Amino acid sequence: MEKFPISDENFHLGFRPSSSSMDLNDQSTISETSGQSPASGYSFSYCRTSSDASAFSDPTTDDSSFCIEPSPAILARQGTRKYKLSAGDKVDDQDAMDSEVEMMKERFAKLLLGEDMSGSGKGVCTAVTISNAITNLYATVFGQNLKLEPLPPEKKAMWKREMCCLLSVCDYIVEFFTISQTLEDGTSMEVLSSRQRSDICLNLPALQKLDLMLLDILDSFQDTEFWYAEKGSMSSNSNQSKSGSFRRLSLQKEEKWWLPVPCIPSCGLSEKARKHLRNKRECANQIHKAAMAINSTILAEMEIPESFIDTLPKSGKASIGDTIYRYMYSADKFSPEHLLDCLNIGSEHDALELADRIEASMYTWRRKACLSHSKSSWELVKDLMAETDRSDKNTILAERAETLLLSLKQRFPELSQTTLDTSKIQYNRDVGQAVLESYSRVLEGLAFNIVAWIEDVLSSDRSIRNQE
């Protein structure tokens, strides 16, 4: 079934950009951050891509959950001034309501103009614009959150409201199918109907559920037995008045001096608090795995850009080096874990560089395998009749490279995106895939951070009890 992704032509809103709109030219590219340390010890905020500020955010104080009803911007697009609100919300001032509708018009105009409010046509495509907007919104809301504590109400309201606005474009990414319909005279005929595209219908509700679960995890740390000391300060958190003696363990490495230090009472945490932390850690860990699986699936479905294909080396052996190639080629039973142990990877930067080289060699061997299988029909018939136990060398090497890359990513779950992944995001033109990829990526980063923060607190508690 042919899919019809949303495009600039069929998604024209007819909005006139306001002169008060922010200029987004300086945020049109997807920024990269290197992977951070594993979820043990003290870990800085993990996000595969991040930005300093949201170009799509103007903080206000209203709160709303993910909308099942059409968003205010969509209602405005349909030419109505009526504003549907979630249950319990009341609007006393009609002027304030109209002002927010106009603000959302401006925001959607920015998306259509590709972050180029000058109108010169130098903006990026809509897919990249929305991906950047979700990434920047995450950086604005969660970028300064380094503790196990609920989000400030205004930040939570901003996240829910603006994600609802950004996700509303998915309502118009549809695929067509035929249904049988019977007329009054009994005549049966096929009618063309539409429905939300299958990948969006499957993954978007799941991501929204994971989002709410992560916010609930943060909300569960309202009143805790531990607190944080900022930048080496021995004073307690301003929101918590702690009495009695306590021990602050300075476990952070020098390169992470900016992280707040968890402080544990001298007697350690209670069994109830430890059980709560372990439970939330397991929950966040499962959310991290689910978000990572969705993100990997979406990235795998994206088309490989021609720019990446052009940069592939002529030889897979030259890409990965003689040592790895010799083991991959000569080993009767290939063990990726044994190979990674022998390589003795020292840092995450080395791991990312190795992942890029493995990925490049994998696609090089796959391309050679495809070229070698360009045979006549009679040769294909003879191959089918031949023994099936012999396989092409390039195919075997490509499969082993794929297995090695998967093992490497499992060993370094916080590894940032490879060169191929960033190229796919940069050159992607499918708006639906852009929404799903960026949404799953930021949720994956938030879940990873929560697991790391919980590990920090539990590690401090274990150290306190061991000292006693």
C-alpha positions as a LaTeX table, in Angstrom:
\begin{tabular}{lrrr}
\hline
Residue & $x$ (\AA) & $y$ (\AA) & $z$ (\AA) \\
\hline
Met1 & 0.00 & 0.00 & 0.00 \\
Glu2 & 1.45 & 3.28 & $-1.03$ \\
Lys3 & 2.11 & 5.70 & 1.81 \\
Phe4 & 1.48 & 9.39 & 1.53 \\
Pro5 & 3.70 & 11.36 & 3.89 \\
Ile6 & 2.83 & 14.90 & 4.64 \\
Ser7 & 4.44 & 17.55 & 2.44 \\
Asp8 & 4.74 & 21.29 & 2.39 \\
Glu9 & 2.27 & 21.55 & $-0.50$ \\
Asn10 & $-0.61$ & 19.57 & 1.02 \\
Phe11 & 0.00 & 20.90 & 4.51 \\
His12 & $-0.23$ & 24.59 & 3.71 \\
Leu13 & $-1.70$ & 26.47 & 6.64 \\
Gly14 & $-1.92$ & 29.87 & 5.05 \\
Phe15 & $-0.35$ & 31.55 & 8.06 \\
Arg16 & 1.35 & 34.89 & 7.85 \\
Pro17 & 4.52 & 34.95 & 10.02 \\
Ser18 & 4.59 & 37.52 & 12.74 \\
Ser19 & 7.39 & 40.03 & 13.09 \\
Ser20 & 7.78 & 38.94 & 16.71 \\
Ser21 & 8.75 & 35.42 & 15.75 \\
Met22 & 12.13 & 34.14 & 16.79 \\
Asp23 & 14.79 & 33.51 & 14.17 \\
Leu24 & 15.68 & 29.87 & 14.01 \\
Asn25 & 18.43 & 29.95 & 11.42 \\
Asp26 & 21.09 & 29.26 & 13.98 \\
Gln27 & 19.39 & 26.01 & 15.00 \\
Ser28 & 18.75 & 24.41 & 11.65 \\
Thr29 & 21.29 & 21.69 & 12.06 \\
Ile30 & 21.13 & 18.72 & 14.34 \\
Ser31 & 23.75 & 19.00 & 17.02 \\
Glu32 & 25.56 & 15.99 & 18.35 \\
Thr33 & 26.72 & 15.15 & 21.80 \\
Ser34 & 29.07 & 12.38 & 22.60 \\
Gly35 & 27.82 & 9.48 & 24.68 \\
Gln36 & 28.21 & 9.81 & 28.41 \\
Ser37 & 29.38 & 7.35 & 30.99 \\
Pro38 & 27.36 & 4.21 & 31.71 \\
Ala39 & 24.53 & 4.15 & 34.21 \\
Ser40 & 26.80 & 3.56 & 37.17 \\
Gly41 & 28.51 & 6.22 & 39.17 \\
Tyr42 & 27.84 & 9.82 & 38.29 \\
Ser43 & 26.55 & 10.45 & 34.82 \\
Phe44 & 25.83 & 13.66 & 33.00 \\
Ser45 & 22.62 & 14.15 & 31.08 \\
Tyr46 & 22.50 & 11.72 & 28.21 \\
Cys47 & 20.91 & 12.78 & 24.98 \\
Arg48 & 22.06 & 11.73 & 21.55 \\
Thr49 & 21.34 & 15.17 & 20.20 \\
Ser50 & 20.78 & 18.29 & 22.20 \\
Ser51 & 20.60 & 22.02 & 21.86 \\
Asp52 & 21.01 & 24.95 & 24.19 \\
Ala53 & 17.48 & 26.32 & 23.97 \\
Ser54 & 14.13 & 25.59 & 22.44 \\
Ala55 & 13.37 & 27.59 & 19.36 \\
Phe56 & 9.76 & 26.48 & 19.59 \\
Ser57 & 9.08 & 27.46 & 23.20 \\
Asp58 & 7.57 & 30.45 & 24.91 \\
Pro59 & 7.02 & 29.46 & 28.54 \\
Thr60 & 3.50 & 29.90 & 29.83 \\
Thr61 & 1.71 & 28.40 & 32.78 \\
Asp62 & $-1.24$ & 26.48 & 31.36 \\
Asp63 & $-1.16$ & 22.71 & 31.60 \\
Ser64 & $-2.63$ & 20.05 & 29.37 \\
Ser65 & $-2.06$ & 16.40 & 28.71 \\
Phe66 & $-1.52$ & 14.84 & 25.31 \\
Cys67 & $-4.50$ & 15.81 & 23.22 \\
Ile68 & $-6.89$ & 13.36 & 21.69 \\
Glu69 & $-8.90$ & 16.32 & 20.43 \\
Pro70 & $-7.38$ & 18.36 & 17.60 \\
Ser71 & $-4.86$ & 20.88 & 18.84 \\
Pro72 & $-5.71$ & 24.62 & 18.97 \\
Ala73 & $-3.38$ & 25.19 & 16.02 \\
Ile74 & $-5.28$ & 22.62 & 13.96 \\
Leu75 & $-8.59$ & 24.20 & 14.90 \\
Ala76 & $-7.22$ & 27.56 & 13.85 \\
Arg77 & $-6.06$ & 26.02 & 10.55 \\
Gln78 & $-9.62$ & 24.96 & 9.87 \\
Gly79 & $-10.73$ & 28.58 & 10.10 \\
Thr80 & $-12.49$ & 28.53 & 13.47 \\
Arg81 & $-11.74$ & 30.67 & 16.48 \\
Lys82 & $-13.26$ & 28.19 & 18.88 \\
Tyr83 & $-10.61$ & 26.69 & 21.17 \\
Lys84 & $-11.15$ & 23.22 & 22.62 \\
Leu85 & $-9.66$ & 22.77 & 26.08 \\
Ser86 & $-9.07$ & 19.70 & 28.22 \\
Ala87 & $-11.43$ & 18.92 & 31.09 \\
Gly88 & $-11.17$ & 21.27 & 34.05 \\
Asp89 & $-9.53$ & 24.10 & 32.09 \\
Lys90 & $-11.43$ & 27.40 & 31.92 \\
Val91 & $-10.76$ & 30.49 & 29.89 \\
Asp92 & $-12.00$ & 33.71 & 31.47 \\
Asp93 & $-10.50$ & 36.09 & 29.00 \\
Gln94 & $-11.33$ & 35.69 & 25.31 \\
Asp95 & $-8.47$ & 37.96 & 24.35 \\
Ala96 & $-5.95$ & 35.71 & 26.08 \\
Met97 & $-7.33$ & 32.72 & 24.21 \\
Asp98 & $-7.08$ & 34.50 & 20.87 \\
Ser99 & $-3.54$ & 35.57 & 21.68 \\
Glu100 & $-2.44$ & 31.97 & 22.25 \\
Val101 & $-4.10$ & 30.82 & 19.03 \\
Glu102 & $-2.16$ & 33.49 & 17.15 \\
Met103 & 1.04 & 32.38 & 18.86 \\
Met104 & 0.49 & 28.80 & 17.71 \\
Lys105 & $-0.14$ & 30.07 & 14.19 \\
Glu106 & 3.27 & 31.70 & 14.26 \\
Arg107 & 4.89 & 28.50 & 15.51 \\
Phe108 & 3.42 & 26.40 & 12.73 \\
Ala109 & 4.48 & 29.05 & 10.25 \\
Lys110 & 8.05 & 28.55 & 11.48 \\
Leu111 & 7.77 & 24.84 & 10.77 \\
Leu112 & 6.47 & 25.47 & 7.26 \\
Leu113 & 9.20 & 27.99 & 6.53 \\
Gly114 & 11.89 & 25.55 & 7.62 \\
Glu115 & 13.24 & 27.73 & 10.43 \\
Asp116 & 13.88 & 30.57 & 7.96 \\
Met117 & 11.61 & 33.46 & 8.92 \\
Ser118 & 13.30 & 35.74 & 6.37 \\
Gly119 & 11.36 & 34.02 & 3.59 \\
Ser120 & 14.48 & 33.69 & 1.45 \\
Gly121 & 13.96 & 29.97 & 0.93 \\
Lys122 & 17.12 & 28.92 & 2.76 \\
Gly123 & 15.34 & 26.91 & 5.41 \\
Val124 & 15.54 & 23.16 & 5.91 \\
Cys125 & 12.78 & 20.70 & 5.07 \\
Thr126 & 9.78 & 20.24 & 7.35 \\
Ala127 & 10.98 & 16.86 & 8.63 \\
Val128 & 14.30 & 18.24 & 9.85 \\
Thr129 & 12.56 & 21.32 & 11.29 \\
Ile130 & 10.22 & 19.22 & 13.43 \\
Ser131 & 13.07 & 16.95 & 14.51 \\
Asn132 & 15.04 & 20.00 & 15.62 \\
Ala133 & 12.01 & 21.46 & 17.38 \\
Ile134 & 11.45 & 18.32 & 19.48 \\
Thr135 & 15.15 & 18.07 & 20.28 \\
Asn136 & 15.36 & 21.74 & 21.30 \\
Leu137 & 12.20 & 21.50 & 23.39 \\
Tyr138 & 13.68 & 18.54 & 25.28 \\
Ala139 & 16.87 & 20.50 & 25.90 \\
Thr140 & 14.89 & 23.45 & 27.24 \\
Val141 & 12.66 & 21.43 & 29.56 \\
Phe142 & 15.06 & 18.72 & 30.77 \\
Gly143 & 18.48 & 20.15 & 30.01 \\
Gln144 & 18.99 & 21.64 & 33.48 \\
Asn145 & 17.31 & 18.79 & 35.33 \\
Leu146 & 20.10 & 16.74 & 36.94 \\
Lys147 & 18.27 & 15.44 & 40.00 \\
Leu148 & 15.64 & 12.94 & 41.02 \\
Glu149 & 12.85 & 15.43 & 41.60 \\
Pro150 & 9.57 & 16.45 & 39.93 \\
Leu151 & 9.72 & 18.87 & 37.05 \\
Pro152 & 8.68 & 22.45 & 37.85 \\
Pro153 & 4.99 & 22.93 & 36.94 \\
Glu154 & 5.75 & 25.50 & 34.25 \\
Lys155 & 8.30 & 23.20 & 32.59 \\
Lys156 & 5.90 & 20.25 & 32.66 \\
Ala157 & 3.13 & 22.41 & 31.19 \\
Met158 & 5.47 & 23.60 & 28.44 \\
Trp159 & 6.51 & 20.05 & 27.56 \\
Lys160 & 2.97 & 18.68 & 27.38 \\
Arg161 & 1.49 & 21.65 & 25.54 \\
Glu162 & 4.18 & 22.00 & 22.90 \\
Met163 & 4.61 & 18.29 & 22.29 \\
Cys164 & 0.87 & 18.13 & 21.71 \\
Cys165 & 1.28 & 20.91 & 19.16 \\
Leu166 & 4.20 & 19.22 & 17.40 \\
Leu167 & 2.61 & 15.78 & 17.35 \\
Ser168 & $-0.63$ & 17.10 & 15.87 \\
Val169 & 0.90 & 17.04 & 12.39 \\
Cys170 & 0.75 & 13.24 & 12.55 \\
Asp171 & $-3.05$ & 13.41 & 12.35 \\
Tyr172 & $-2.70$ & 14.29 & 8.67 \\
Ile173 & $-0.09$ & 11.68 & 7.70 \\
Val174 & $-2.37$ & 9.00 & 6.30 \\
Glu175 & $-2.44$ & 6.02 & 4.00 \\
Phe176 & $-5.33$ & 5.05 & 1.74 \\
Phe177 & $-7.17$ & 1.75 & 1.59 \\
Thr178 & $-10.36$ & 0.43 & 0.03 \\
Ile179 & $-13.47$ & $-0.65$ & 1.90 \\
Ser180 & $-16.57$ & $-2.35$ & 0.62 \\
Gln181 & $-19.78$ & $-0.34$ & 0.93 \\
Thr182 & $-23.34$ & $-1.39$ & 0.14 \\
Leu183 & $-25.72$ & 1.22 & $-1.29$ \\
Glu184 & $-29.46$ & 1.45 & $-0.60$ \\
Asp185 & $-30.31$ & $-0.45$ & $-3.76$ \\
Gly186 & $-28.07$ & $-3.32$ & $-2.67$ \\
Thr187 & $-25.23$ & $-2.49$ & $-5.00$ \\
Ser188 & $-21.83$ & $-3.24$ & $-3.54$ \\
Met189 & $-18.94$ & $-0.95$ & $-4.38$ \\
Glu190 & $-15.42$ & $-0.23$ & $-3.18$ \\
Val191 & $-14.75$ & 3.15 & $-1.61$ \\
Leu192 & $-11.35$ & 4.71 & $-0.99$ \\
Ser193 & $-10.85$ & 5.67 & 2.65 \\
Ser194 & $-7.92$ & 6.91 & 4.73 \\
Arg195 & $-6.39$ & 6.08 & 8.08 \\
Gln196 & $-3.37$ & 7.15 & 10.05 \\
Arg197 & $-0.20$ & 5.62 & 8.65 \\
Ser198 & 0.52 & 2.25 & 10.22 \\
Asp199 & 3.96 & 3.06 & 11.68 \\
Ile200 & 2.60 & 6.20 & 13.37 \\
Cys201 & $-0.56$ & 4.46 & 14.58 \\
Leu202 & 1.57 & 1.73 & 16.16 \\
Asn203 & 4.45 & 3.72 & 17.69 \\
Leu204 & 3.10 & 7.16 & 18.60 \\
Pro205 & 0.62 & 6.01 & 21.30 \\
Ala206 & 3.35 & 3.81 & 22.78 \\
Leu207 & 5.77 & 6.75 & 22.95 \\
Gln208 & 3.14 & 8.97 & 24.58 \\
Lys209 & 2.57 & 6.27 & 27.19 \\
Leu210 & 6.31 & 6.01 & 27.87 \\
Asp211 & 6.46 & 9.80 & 28.18 \\
Leu212 & 3.77 & 9.88 & 30.85 \\
Met213 & 5.43 & 7.02 & 32.72 \\
Leu214 & 8.74 & 8.89 & 32.86 \\
Leu215 & 7.04 & 12.01 & 34.20 \\
Asp216 & 5.29 & 9.87 & 36.82 \\
Ile217 & 8.66 & 8.44 & 37.89 \\
Leu218 & 10.04 & 11.93 & 38.45 \\
Asp219 & 6.87 & 12.95 & 40.31 \\
Ser220 & 7.31 & 9.99 & 42.68 \\
Phe221 & 10.43 & 11.61 & 44.15 \\
Gln222 & 8.54 & 14.46 & 45.79 \\
Asp223 & 9.52 & 13.73 & 49.40 \\
Thr224 & 12.75 & 11.77 & 49.61 \\
Glu225 & 15.18 & 10.75 & 52.34 \\
Phe226 & 18.12 & 11.93 & 50.24 \\
Trp227 & 18.89 & 15.41 & 48.93 \\
Tyr228 & 21.51 & 17.12 & 46.83 \\
Ala229 & 24.41 & 19.47 & 47.49 \\
Glu230 & 25.17 & 21.85 & 44.65 \\
Lys231 & 28.74 & 22.03 & 43.33 \\
Gly232 & 30.39 & 20.70 & 46.47 \\
Ser233 & 28.31 & 22.75 & 48.89 \\
Met234 & 27.68 & 21.05 & 52.23 \\
Ser235 & 24.39 & 22.82 & 52.68 \\
Ser236 & 21.21 & 20.88 & 52.18 \\
Asn237 & 18.78 & 21.37 & 49.36 \\
Ser238 & 16.77 & 24.57 & 49.69 \\
Asn239 & 13.53 & 22.66 & 49.18 \\
Gln240 & 14.24 & 20.23 & 52.01 \\
Ser241 & 15.12 & 20.99 & 55.58 \\
Lys242 & 17.35 & 18.18 & 56.78 \\
Ser243 & 18.18 & 17.96 & 60.44 \\
Gly244 & 20.88 & 15.94 & 62.13 \\
Ser245 & 24.22 & 14.80 & 60.80 \\
Phe246 & 24.68 & 13.50 & 57.29 \\
Arg247 & 27.48 & 12.25 & 55.08 \\
Arg248 & 28.09 & 13.56 & 51.59 \\
Leu249 & 30.15 & 11.23 & 49.47 \\
Ser250 & 32.22 & 13.01 & 46.84 \\
Leu251 & 32.28 & 10.21 & 44.30 \\
Gln252 & 32.26 & 12.37 & 41.21 \\
Lys253 & 35.18 & 12.56 & 38.91 \\
Glu254 & 36.88 & 15.87 & 38.37 \\
Glu255 & 35.55 & 16.20 & 34.84 \\
Lys256 & 31.97 & 16.12 & 36.21 \\
Trp257 & 32.33 & 18.68 & 38.96 \\
Trp258 & 29.16 & 20.50 & 37.90 \\
Leu259 & 26.82 & 17.64 & 38.83 \\
Pro260 & 24.86 & 17.89 & 42.09 \\
Val261 & 26.04 & 15.43 & 44.72 \\
Pro262 & 23.46 & 13.16 & 46.41 \\
Cys263 & 23.58 & 13.40 & 50.20 \\
Ile264 & 22.56 & 10.42 & 52.33 \\
Pro265 & 21.70 & 10.48 & 56.05 \\
Ser266 & 24.43 & 9.07 & 58.27 \\
Cys267 & 22.28 & 6.03 & 59.02 \\
Gly268 & 21.66 & 5.35 & 55.32 \\
Leu269 & 18.36 & 5.05 & 53.50 \\
Ser270 & 15.46 & 3.10 & 54.90 \\
Glu271 & 14.51 & $-0.21$ & 53.36 \\
Lys272 & 11.31 & 1.37 & 52.00 \\
Ala273 & 13.30 & 4.08 & 50.21 \\
Arg274 & 15.73 & 1.57 & 48.73 \\
Lys275 & 12.87 & $-0.61$ & 47.49 \\
His276 & 11.24 & 2.42 & 45.89 \\
Leu277 & 14.49 & 3.37 & 44.14 \\
Arg278 & 15.06 & $-0.15$ & 42.83 \\
Asn279 & 11.49 & $-0.37$ & 41.56 \\
Lys280 & 11.73 & 2.94 & 39.70 \\
Arg281 & 15.14 & 2.01 & 38.32 \\
Glu282 & 13.76 & $-1.19$ & 36.83 \\
Cys283 & 10.78 & 0.68 & 35.38 \\
Ala284 & 12.99 & 3.37 & 33.82 \\
Asn285 & 15.32 & 0.71 & 32.47 \\
Gln286 & 12.45 & $-1.04$ & 30.68 \\
Ile287 & 11.27 & 2.29 & 29.27 \\
His288 & 14.80 & 2.95 & 28.02 \\
Lys289 & 14.87 & $-0.39$ & 26.23 \\
Ala290 & 11.45 & 0.19 & 24.66 \\
Ala291 & 12.34 & 3.68 & 23.44 \\
Met292 & 15.68 & 2.43 & 22.07 \\
Ala293 & 13.92 & $-0.39$ & 20.20 \\
Ile294 & 11.46 & 2.03 & 18.59 \\
Asn295 & 14.25 & 4.43 & 17.68 \\
Ser296 & 16.35 & 1.66 & 16.13 \\
Thr297 & 13.37 & 0.44 & 14.11 \\
Ile298 & 12.59 & 3.89 & 12.74 \\
Leu299 & 16.24 & 4.55 & 11.86 \\
Ala300 & 16.44 & 1.18 & 10.08 \\
Glu301 & 13.40 & 2.09 & 7.96 \\
Met302 & 14.87 & 5.44 & 6.86 \\
Glu303 & 16.48 & 5.54 & 3.46 \\
Ile304 & 20.27 & 5.56 & 3.29 \\
Pro305 & 21.39 & 8.92 & 1.83 \\
Glu306 & 23.38 & 8.90 & $-1.39$ \\
Ser307 & 25.99 & 11.07 & 0.33 \\
Phe308 & 26.76 & 8.19 & 2.71 \\
Ile309 & 26.90 & 5.64 & $-0.11$ \\
Asp310 & 29.40 & 7.83 & $-1.97$ \\
Thr311 & 31.74 & 7.90 & 1.03 \\
Leu312 & 31.89 & 4.12 & 1.50 \\
Pro313 & 35.40 & 2.68 & 1.19 \\
Lys314 & 36.22 & 0.44 & $-1.74$ \\
Ser315 & 37.35 & $-2.31$ & 0.62 \\
Gly316 & 35.75 & $-3.42$ & 3.88 \\
Lys317 & 39.11 & $-4.70$ & 5.03 \\
Ala318 & 40.62 & $-1.22$ & 4.72 \\
Ser319 & 37.80 & 0.19 & 6.84 \\
Ile320 & 38.02 & $-2.12$ & 9.86 \\
Gly321 & 41.75 & $-2.95$ & 9.73 \\
Asp322 & 43.75 & $-6.14$ & 9.29 \\
Thr323 & 43.34 & $-7.44$ & 12.86 \\
Ile324 & 39.53 & $-7.39$ & 12.93 \\
Tyr325 & 39.24 & $-8.54$ & 9.34 \\
Arg326 & 41.54 & $-11.51$ & 9.92 \\
Tyr327 & 39.48 & $-12.69$ & 12.89 \\
Met328 & 36.13 & $-12.15$ & 11.10 \\
Tyr329 & 37.31 & $-13.96$ & 7.99 \\
Ser330 & 39.17 & $-16.91$ & 9.49 \\
Ala331 & 37.11 & $-17.76$ & 12.56 \\
Asp332 & 34.97 & $-20.88$ & 12.14 \\
Lys333 & 32.65 & $-19.79$ & 14.94 \\
Phe334 & 32.55 & $-16.03$ & 15.09 \\
Ser335 & 32.25 & $-14.61$ & 18.63 \\
Pro336 & 31.73 & $-10.83$ & 18.66 \\
Glu337 & 32.06 & $-10.67$ & 22.44 \\
His338 & 35.47 & $-12.36$ & 22.33 \\
Leu339 & 36.60 & $-9.97$ & 19.59 \\
Leu340 & 35.50 & $-6.92$ & 21.59 \\
Asp341 & 37.36 & $-8.24$ & 24.65 \\
Cys342 & 40.53 & $-8.60$ & 22.60 \\
Leu343 & 40.21 & $-5.09$ & 21.19 \\
Asn344 & 40.22 & $-3.62$ & 24.71 \\
Ile345 & 38.27 & $-0.46$ & 23.84 \\
Gly346 & 39.45 & 2.30 & 26.17 \\
Ser347 & 36.84 & 5.05 & 25.80 \\
Glu348 & 33.43 & 5.80 & 24.32 \\
His349 & 35.08 & 7.92 & 21.64 \\
Asp350 & 37.04 & 4.85 & 20.51 \\
Ala351 & 33.84 & 2.79 & 20.59 \\
Leu352 & 32.01 & 5.30 & 18.39 \\
Glu353 & 34.89 & 5.42 & 15.92 \\
Leu354 & 34.92 & 1.62 & 15.76 \\
Ala355 & 31.14 & 1.57 & 15.23 \\
Asp356 & 31.48 & 3.92 & 12.26 \\
Arg357 & 34.18 & 1.75 & 10.69 \\
Ile358 & 32.21 & $-1.47$ & 11.22 \\
Glu359 & 29.07 & 0.07 & 9.75 \\
Ala360 & 30.93 & 1.35 & 6.70 \\
Ser361 & 32.52 & $-2.06$ & 6.07 \\
Met362 & 29.16 & $-3.79$ & 6.53 \\
Tyr363 & 27.51 & $-1.75$ & 3.77 \\
Thr364 & 30.58 & $-2.12$ & 1.56 \\
Trp365 & 30.34 & $-5.92$ & 1.76 \\
Arg366 & 26.58 & $-5.82$ & 1.21 \\
Arg367 & 27.05 & $-3.75$ & $-1.92$ \\
Lys368 & 29.68 & $-6.15$ & $-3.24$ \\
Ala369 & 27.39 & $-9.10$ & $-2.47$ \\
Cys370 & 24.59 & $-7.51$ & $-4.49$ \\
Leu371 & 26.91 & $-6.89$ & $-7.42$ \\
Ser372 & 28.21 & $-10.45$ & $-7.34$ \\
His373 & 24.64 & $-11.81$ & $-7.45$ \\
Ser374 & 23.85 & $-10.04$ & $-10.72$ \\
Lys375 & 23.51 & $-13.22$ & $-12.75$ \\
Ser376 & 21.45 & $-14.46$ & $-15.65$ \\
Ser377 & 18.22 & $-16.35$ & $-15.08$ \\
Trp378 & 19.88 & $-19.72$ & $-15.95$ \\
Glu379 & 22.65 & $-19.10$ & $-13.44$ \\
Leu380 & 20.03 & $-18.32$ & $-10.77$ \\
Val381 & 18.29 & $-21.61$ & $-11.53$ \\
Lys382 & 21.56 & $-23.52$ & $-11.19$ \\
Asp383 & 22.28 & $-21.77$ & $-7.89$ \\
Leu384 & 18.88 & $-22.83$ & $-6.53$ \\
Met385 & 19.58 & $-26.41$ & $-7.52$ \\
Ala386 & 23.06 & $-26.38$ & $-5.97$ \\
Glu387 & 23.95 & $-27.11$ & $-2.41$ \\
Thr388 & 22.79 & $-24.41$ & 0.03 \\
Asp389 & 25.66 & $-24.83$ & 2.48 \\
Arg390 & 28.03 & $-22.56$ & 0.57 \\
Ser391 & 27.53 & $-18.81$ & 0.80 \\
Asp392 & 29.12 & $-15.73$ & $-0.61$ \\
Lys393 & 32.14 & $-14.44$ & 1.33 \\
Asn394 & 30.89 & $-10.85$ & 1.28 \\
Thr395 & 27.51 & $-11.92$ & 2.66 \\
Ile396 & 29.14 & $-13.78$ & 5.55 \\
Leu397 & 31.38 & $-10.83$ & 6.38 \\
Ala398 & 28.44 & $-8.42$ & 6.25 \\
Glu399 & 26.42 & $-10.59$ & 8.63 \\
Arg400 & 29.34 & $-10.86$ & 11.04 \\
Ala401 & 29.90 & $-7.11$ & 10.89 \\
Glu402 & 26.24 & $-6.54$ & 11.72 \\
Thr403 & 26.50 & $-8.91$ & 14.69 \\
Leu404 & 29.66 & $-7.16$ & 15.89 \\
Leu405 & 28.01 & $-3.73$ & 15.62 \\
Leu406 & 25.00 & $-4.94$ & 17.63 \\
Ser407 & 27.24 & $-6.33$ & 20.37 \\
Leu408 & 29.19 & $-3.09$ & 20.50 \\
Lys409 & 26.01 & $-1.04$ & 20.94 \\
Gln410 & 24.82 & $-3.40$ & 23.68 \\
Arg411 & 28.13 & $-3.07$ & 25.50 \\
Phe412 & 27.96 & 0.74 & 25.22 \\
Pro413 & 24.22 & 1.55 & 25.48 \\
Glu414 & 24.95 & 5.26 & 25.91 \\
Leu415 & 26.84 & 5.40 & 22.61 \\
Ser416 & 25.88 & 8.42 & 20.52 \\
Gln417 & 24.61 & 8.09 & 16.98 \\
Thr418 & 26.83 & 6.79 & 14.24 \\
Thr419 & 27.64 & 8.72 & 11.08 \\
Leu420 & 24.98 & 6.80 & 9.15 \\
Asp421 & 22.29 & 7.57 & 11.73 \\
Thr422 & 23.02 & 11.29 & 11.71 \\
Ser423 & 23.06 & 11.30 & 7.90 \\
Lys424 & 19.66 & 9.63 & 7.82 \\
Ile425 & 18.21 & 12.23 & 10.17 \\
Gln426 & 19.79 & 15.11 & 8.29 \\
Tyr427 & 18.59 & 14.04 & 4.85 \\
Asn428 & 15.26 & 12.52 & 5.91 \\
Arg429 & 12.19 & 13.97 & 4.17 \\
Asp430 & 9.49 & 11.89 & 5.86 \\
Val431 & 7.77 & 13.99 & 8.53 \\
Gly432 & 6.23 & 10.99 & 10.28 \\
Gln433 & 9.56 & 9.24 & 10.64 \\
Ala434 & 11.15 & 12.48 & 11.86 \\
Val435 & 8.56 & 12.81 & 14.64 \\
Leu436 & 8.88 & 9.19 & 15.76 \\
Glu437 & 12.69 & 9.19 & 15.64 \\
Ser438 & 13.21 & 12.44 & 17.56 \\
Tyr439 & 10.48 & 11.65 & 20.11 \\
Ser440 & 11.85 & 8.17 & 20.84 \\
Arg441 & 15.41 & 9.54 & 20.99 \\
Val442 & 14.68 & 12.17 & 23.64 \\
Leu443 & 12.64 & 9.70 & 25.72 \\
Glu444 & 15.51 & 7.23 & 25.49 \\
Gly445 & 17.86 & 9.91 & 26.79 \\
Leu446 & 15.56 & 10.87 & 29.67 \\
Ala447 & 15.07 & 7.25 & 30.72 \\
Phe448 & 18.83 & 6.67 & 30.64 \\
Asn449 & 19.40 & 9.72 & 32.84 \\
Ile450 & 16.84 & 8.60 & 35.40 \\
Val451 & 18.48 & 5.18 & 35.65 \\
Ala452 & 21.88 & 6.85 & 36.11 \\
Trp453 & 20.59 & 9.23 & 38.81 \\
Ile454 & 19.02 & 6.35 & 40.73 \\
Glu455 & 22.27 & 4.40 & 40.47 \\
Asp456 & 24.11 & 7.41 & 41.91 \\
Val457 & 21.86 & 7.50 & 44.98 \\
Leu458 & 21.98 & 3.74 & 45.52 \\
Ser459 & 25.76 & 3.74 & 45.14 \\
Ser460 & 26.07 & 6.47 & 47.77 \\
Asp461 & 23.79 & 4.53 & 50.11 \\
Arg462 & 25.87 & 1.36 & 49.69 \\
Ser463 & 29.03 & 3.28 & 50.47 \\
Ile464 & 27.47 & 4.72 & 53.63 \\
Arg465 & 26.41 & 1.28 & 54.86 \\
Asn466 & 29.79 & $-0.25$ & 54.02 \\
Gln467 & 31.55 & 2.42 & 56.05 \\
Glu468 & 29.47 & 1.51 & 59.05 \\
\hline
\end{tabular}
